[in-house]
Amino acid sequence: MLYVTGHRTDYDSWEAAGNTGWGYEHLSSYFDKIENKLNLNNYNFNTHPFYNLFEQAYKEAGVLPIDKLSNEAIIGTKINKLLIRNGKRLNTAKIFINESINLRIMKNAVVRKVIIDAESKITVGVEVQVASGKIMQINVRKEVILSAGSIGTPQILMLSGIGPTKHLEEKKIIPIIDLPVGQNLQDHIFFPIYLTIKETLSIPQEAFTFFVMQYILTRTGPLSTIGVTDFMSFINTRDKSIPNIQFHHMYIPKNDKLVLKIYMNKTGYKDKVIEAVAKINKDFELIGLYPTLLHPKSKGEVLLADNNPTSKPVIKSNYFRDLDDLKQLIEGVRFVFYVTEYKYL
Ligand SMILES: Cc1cc2nc3c(=O)[nH]c(=O)nc-3n(C[C@H](O)[C@H](O)[C@H](O)COP(=O)(O)OP(=O)(O)OC[C@H]3O[C@@H](n4cnc5c(N)ncnc54)[C@H](O)[C@@H]3O)c2cc1C
């Protein structure tokens, strides 16, 4: 639910790589359109007793607050804008789709491939499998926009014959265009760190009932938003201009039964670490600071397991293959210790 655009140099580097029209100058007019539509220029920022604490800690470490109205990922701290309206999560459908749009959505339908005329190399349609198992071809007059996410998109492209020829031939797919599809998988890997805090933020039990009622009746109050997770910071551990580490923040109440264990499990922590943190959490509230690598150099791969569109693709993440990624993330971890004055370093 966090609305944040990249640093302008991110987009300019796309353009410099040969993607005309994807530079910041051009894209910013689209950001303006989105932000107008979302009414983000009149955003009501959240308040939370922890913001001051965080802001002060970062200030002491030399990272200053930035203009809250800016949506860009620039060095500094800020309370971020959220895509929440009337206490509920917004999504693209709620905002951009209305009855006047000429759109047909097919639920429970899997795209098997894009159909490309092998000779002219022109896209003529898509092959779709619907819930009943029936396979159908949908023809197009203009174009196919493929937007199946960072794993699904390369999978469909390769199933369609666009990808590394050798790999496609191995999987018995007739190659149409030889391109390094699936060879550029990158991820903003992050390292969640949990720390005990002296301050208390716990909502007393009596007040909690009030906040539940407040949310049900008015869709406002602490349950209508995401706590301190909208506090965000960007630093550079090496030079001062472009951030290389982003920090997410999280608050975990004492003896939490809802979030901590599930979240740690899903972020890949081993059971014994999760149990150790949960044990501390029995008596202490925790904050989570998550240094996140913004410009990973390691590249992973998305490969086809076989030529069956319903098979899961093979994902090779190759995290930290380039050791500088590990070094930068450790610099982010050290910054957490620095900003929180962690005593055992
Ligand atoms: C835990 C988490 C938190 C995040 N928080 C934020 C945040 O606060 N703010 C933010 O800006 N970004 C956030 N992101 C990133 C954001 O969610 C993604 O960048 C964004 O969803 C990418 O959009 P997309 O349309 O490219 O792909 P996706 O959202 O991945 O959509 C692709 C869709 O294609 C479908 N699909 C795939 N293959 C096929 C097929 N063969 N046939 C039919 N359909 C198919 C998938 O089911 C999926 O619905 C977060 C991501 C994660 C994982």
The ligand as an SDF file (V2000), in Angstrom:
LIG
                    3D

 53 58  0  0  0  0  0  0  0  0999 V2000
    5.0650   -8.6270   -0.0210 C   0  0  0  0  0  0  0  0  0  0  0  0
    5.1010   -7.5250   -1.0470 C   0  0  0  0  0  0  0  0  0  0  0  0
    4.8100   -6.2270   -0.6820 C   0  0  0  0  0  0  0  0  0  0  0  0
    4.8440   -5.2110   -1.6200 C   0  0  0  0  0  0  0  0  0  0  0  0
    4.5310   -3.9340   -1.2230 N   0  0  0  0  0  0  0  0  0  0  0  0
    4.5080   -2.9470   -2.1260 C   0  0  0  0  0  0  0  0  0  0  0  0
    4.1470   -1.6080   -1.7530 C   0  0  0  0  0  0  0  0  0  0  0  0
    3.8060   -1.3340   -0.6000 O   0  0  0  0  0  0  0  0  0  0  0  0
    4.1730   -0.6500   -2.7100 N   0  0  0  0  0  0  0  0  0  0  0  0
    4.5460   -0.9370   -4.0200 C   0  0  0  0  0  0  0  0  0  0  0  0
    4.5550   -0.0280   -4.8550 O   0  0  0  0  0  0  0  0  0  0  0  0
    4.9010   -2.1940   -4.4060 N   0  0  0  0  0  0  0  0  0  0  0  0
    4.8920   -3.1880   -3.5000 C   0  0  0  0  0  0  0  0  0  0  0  0
    5.2470   -4.4580   -3.8890 N   0  0  0  0  0  0  0  0  0  0  0  0
    5.6120   -4.6800   -5.2890 C   0  0  0  0  0  0  0  0  0  0  0  0
    4.3790   -4.7970   -6.1780 C   0  0  0  0  0  0  0  0  0  0  0  0
    3.4380   -5.6760   -5.5960 O   0  0  0  0  0  0  0  0  0  0  0  0
    4.7780   -5.3020   -7.5750 C   0  0  0  0  0  0  0  0  0  0  0  0
    5.7940   -4.4920   -8.0970 O   0  0  0  0  0  0  0  0  0  0  0  0
    3.5820   -5.2770   -8.5240 C   0  0  0  0  0  0  0  0  0  0  0  0
    2.5330   -6.0750   -8.0340 O   0  0  0  0  0  0  0  0  0  0  0  0
    3.9830   -5.7960   -9.9150 C   0  0  0  0  0  0  0  0  0  0  0  0
    2.8480   -5.6910  -10.7520 O   0  0  0  0  0  0  0  0  0  0  0  0
    2.6900   -6.5060  -12.0640 P   0  0  0  0  0  0  0  0  0  0  0  0
    1.3430   -6.2070  -12.6030 O   0  0  0  0  0  0  0  0  0  0  0  0
    3.8850   -6.2790  -12.9360 O   0  0  0  0  0  0  0  0  0  0  0  0
    2.7660   -8.0510  -11.6410 O   0  0  0  0  0  0  0  0  0  0  0  0
    1.8850   -8.8900  -10.6150 P   0  0  0  0  0  0  0  0  0  0  0  0
    1.2420   -8.0310   -9.5880 O   0  0  0  0  0  0  0  0  0  0  0  0
    2.7700  -10.0230  -10.1830 O   0  0  0  0  0  0  0  0  0  0  0  0
    0.6950   -9.4460  -11.5430 O   0  0  0  0  0  0  0  0  0  0  0  0
    0.8850  -10.4650  -12.4900 C   0  0  0  0  0  0  0  0  0  0  0  0
   -0.4190  -11.2290  -12.6010 C   0  0  0  0  0  0  0  0  0  0  0  0
   -0.3310  -12.1210  -13.7180 O   0  0  0  0  0  0  0  0  0  0  0  0
   -0.9280  -13.3590  -13.3640 C   0  0  0  0  0  0  0  0  0  0  0  0
   -0.3560  -14.4120  -14.2290 N   0  0  0  0  0  0  0  0  0  0  0  0
    0.9100  -14.9040  -14.2510 C   0  0  0  0  0  0  0  0  0  0  0  0
    1.0330  -15.8460  -15.1950 N   0  0  0  0  0  0  0  0  0  0  0  0
   -0.1780  -15.9300  -15.7990 C   0  0  0  0  0  0  0  0  0  0  0  0
   -0.6840  -16.7370  -16.8660 C   0  0  0  0  0  0  0  0  0  0  0  0
    0.0700  -17.6360  -17.5050 N   0  0  0  0  0  0  0  0  0  0  0  0
   -1.9890  -16.5840  -17.2290 N   0  0  0  0  0  0  0  0  0  0  0  0
   -2.8000  -15.6880  -16.5980 C   0  0  0  0  0  0  0  0  0  0  0  0
   -2.3710  -14.8810  -15.5770 N   0  0  0  0  0  0  0  0  0  0  0  0
   -1.0770  -15.0300  -15.1980 C   0  0  0  0  0  0  0  0  0  0  0  0
   -0.5740  -13.5360  -11.8870 C   0  0  0  0  0  0  0  0  0  0  0  0
   -1.4830  -14.4410  -11.2810 O   0  0  0  0  0  0  0  0  0  0  0  0
   -0.7410  -12.1040  -11.3770 C   0  0  0  0  0  0  0  0  0  0  0  0
   -2.0630  -11.8310  -10.9880 O   0  0  0  0  0  0  0  0  0  0  0  0
    5.2020   -5.4970   -2.9580 C   0  0  0  0  0  0  0  0  0  0  0  0
    5.4960   -6.8120   -3.3340 C   0  0  0  0  0  0  0  0  0  0  0  0
    5.4500   -7.8170   -2.3990 C   0  0  0  0  0  0  0  0  0  0  0  0
    5.7380   -9.2460   -2.8450 C   0  0  0  0  0  0  0  0  0  0  0  0
  1  2  1  0
  2  3  1  0
  2 52  2  0
  3  4  2  0
  4  5  1  0
  4 50  1  0
  5  6  2  0
  6  7  1  0
  6 13  1  0
  7  8  2  0
  7  9  1  0
  9 10  1  0
 10 11  2  0
 10 12  1  0
 12 13  2  0
 13 14  1  0
 14 15  1  0
 14 50  1  0
 15 16  1  0
 16 17  1  0
 16 18  1  0
 18 19  1  0
 18 20  1  0
 20 21  1  0
 20 22  1  0
 22 23  1  0
 23 24  1  0
 24 25  2  0
 24 26  1  0
 24 27  1  0
 27 28  1  0
 28 29  2  0
 28 30  1  0
 28 31  1  0
 31 32  1  0
 32 33  1  0
 33 34  1  0
 33 48  1  0
 34 35  1  0
 35 36  1  0
 35 46  1  0
 36 37  1  0
 36 45  1  0
 37 38  2  0
 38 39  1  0
 39 40  1  0
 39 45  2  0
 40 41  1  0
 40 42  2  0
 42 43  1  0
 43 44  2  0
 44 45  1  0
 46 47  1  0
 46 48  1  0
 48 49  1  0
 50 51  2  0
 51 52  1  0
 52 53  1  0
M  END
$$$$
